Amino acid sequence: MIMSKPLYRQIAETIEKKIRSGELDVEDVLPTEQSLQEIYNVSRVTVRKALELLEKQGLLVRIKGSGTYVKCNSAKHDAFQLKGFEENITSQGRVASTKVIHFQLEQAQPVIAKHLKIEVGTLIYSIIRIRTIDDEPEILEQSYMPLSLFHDLSIKVMQTSKYHYIEKQKGYQISLSRQDLKPVLATSIVAKHLNIETNYPILCLRSTSELVNGEIFEYSIQYLRGFQYRFEYIARRGLE
């Protein structure tokens, strides 16, 4: 038997579609709870649960004594410009921060070794970070980096700018990142860290990053909520 979605979730999705489509713009005020009750013919409890869900997802902000507003625009990521997360977010006037929740040395398993082009069993760093925008969790990142390139890598470094460390402290020159982006459903673990529900649709970005000499310095898997972060692609037609 296929269970229908709860009413509050249906209402939340309807409002979310209006925000995504531009029907509701940034800083627009939503109708009052009473008006939403009448519009959707539901109880106040249902309306509140829908608004709380959207607020939790970073789409709405409630200001006491004023009303409920559409939150500010998503931070933009230019897919053709290789920038660090903090560099990209702060350049748009937003507040970026990073929390390291896992950091250890381990032996590379076959799949990871293949991506890093190293021997199975080679020592690598296994790192998990939560990246936030304006204090809202937006990205859960699992990174693998070879010990041979980064003997002094630390939690402190990974709480700040990884690219700054690689280029300024280590003196390496970053060349490119090969990326694969696809939609997935959040597992219970990913959902917990990103403050969303299990099976919520998110994006998974897998990246293999290289130095100018062709050596791979990182393989990463990022799970993105997409509430405050969007990708921008600009296609140019080549001259014949």
N, C-alpha and C positions, 0 to 999 in steps of 0.2 A: 504494500500500500504506500502510495506517495503522499507524504504529509505536506499540506500547504504551509507557506511561511506564516509566522505570527503577524498579526495586523501591524504592530509597531514597526516591524522590519519592512513590510511593504510600504508603509508611509515614509520611512527613512530612505528607502531606495528611490521613491518618487521624488522626494526633495533633492536627493543627491543628483538625480538625472537633470533636474532643473539647474543645479549649480554647475554641473559639468558642461551642459549645453549653452550656458550663458544666459538662460532665461532669468536666473537669479545671479546678480553680479556681486562682486566683492563689495562689502560694507552695506549691501542691501539688508533692510530689516525684515524679518519674517513676520507673518501675521501672528497675532496673540494666540496663546494656547486655546482660549475660548473659540477664536475664529477657526483655528485648525480643527477643533472638535467638530464644528459645524460643517466645515469643508469636507472632512473625511467620515463624518458620522460615526465617531468613536468616542470613547471616554477620555477624560483628562489624563488618567494614568497611562493610557496607550500613547497619547500625544507626548507626554513627558518622556516615556521610554524611547520614543523615536528621536526626540531632540537630544536626549542624553547620549544615544548611540552616535549620532552625527557629531556631537561635541567631542566625544571620545575619539572619533576618527579624524578630528582636526578640521572639520569642514565648517563648524559653527562656533561662535563664541557668545556666551550669555553675559550681559552686563546688567547687574542688579539695578532696578529702577529705570532701566532704559529699554531693554528688549533683547532679542536674539538676532545676531547678525551673521552674515556670511563672512567667513574668515578670509584673511588676505590670500593673494595668489600663491600658487605653487612655485617653489624655487625651480629654476630652469637648468637643465643639464644639456649642453651642446654635445651631442654624440660624436662630433668630429673634432672636438678640442679635448686633448688629454690633460685634465686638471684634477687636482686632489679635491676631495669632498669639501674640506674646510675652506680652501681657496675659492671654490666655486660658490659656496653658500654665502660666505661673508662678503664676497664681491657684489652680492645682490641685496646687501643690507639686512640679512637675516643672521640669526645666532646659531652657529653650529657647535656641537660638542660630541665627544666620543667617550664611551665607557668600555673598557676591556673586561670581558667576563671570563675569558679563558686564554692562557698563555703558557705554552710548554714546548719542550723539545721532544720529538718522537722520530721514529724511523719511518721513512716514506713507504707507504703501501703501494702496490702495483699501479693503481689508477692515478694516484697523485704523482708518483715517479714519472709516469708517462707524460703527464701534462708539463712537469718541470724539466723533462728530458734529463733525468738523473737516474742513477742506479737504485734499484729497490733496496731499502734498508739505509739509504743515506740519511743523515740527520737533518731534519727540517724543523722550522717553527710552525706550530699549529696555533692559530690565533682567532678568537671570535670577538667581534666588537659590535656594539650597538651605536649607530649614528643617529643623532637627534637634530631636529630643526626647531628652533624656538621651544626647546624642552619637550618636544613630541617625538617619540621613537619613529624613525622613518625607514632605516635600513638595518638589517641584521647581516653581518659580513663574516664569512669564514675564509681566512687567508692561510696560504702555505708558502713559506719563504725558506730558501736553502741557508743553512748555517754557514756554509762556505763563503757566502757573500756578506753576511751580516753577523759577525762574531759578537758584536756589542749591542745587538738589538735588545730593547727592554720594553717593559710595560709602559714606562713613562714616555718613550718614543711613540708607541702605538696609541697613546692617548692624545697625541697632537697630530702634526702633519707628517705622514709617512713619506710623502714625496720630498718634503724639505730635508728630512733625514737622509734619504737616498742620494739626493743631488748635492746638498750643501755640506753635509757632514761626511758622507762616504765618498763624494766626488764622482759618482757614477752619472752617466748621461742616459736618461730614459728616451727610448725611441718610439715605441708604440704599444698598443694594447689591442689584442684580438678579442672581440666581444661577441657573445651570443645571448640574445634576449628572448625570453618566451614567457607566456602566462602560465602560472601554476596555482594550485590551491594550497593555502597555508596549512602545514602540519600543526599538531598541537603544540610542539616545542617552539616553532617559529611564531605561531599566533600569540603565545604567552609573552615572548620578548617584544613583539611589535604592538601589543595591546589591542589585538583584534580577535575575532572569533575563528575557531578551527574551520578550515575549508573556505575561508574568505579568499576571493580571487586576488592574487598579487602578481608581481613580476619577479622572475629569476634571471639575474645577469651573471653569466660566467665569463671570466676574463683571464687571459694569459698575457702577461706583460713582459716586454723585452727591453734590454739595454741596447745601445747602438752597435755593440759587437755581436748581437744576436743571442746573447745569453739570457735565459728566462730567469727573472728575479722574483716572480710571484704568480701563483695561480689562486684565484679567488672565486667564491660563490656569494653573490649578494641577493638578499630577498628584500624587495622594495614594496612598501604599502601603496605608494603612489598618491597618497592624500596631499602631500606637500612637495612632491618632487615629480617633475615630468621631463621627458626626453624631447629634444628638438632636433629634427633632421632637416637639412637643407640640401635638396638635390639640384645639382647644376648640370646642364646639358653641355657636353663637350663639343668643341668645334670640329667639324669634319674636314 
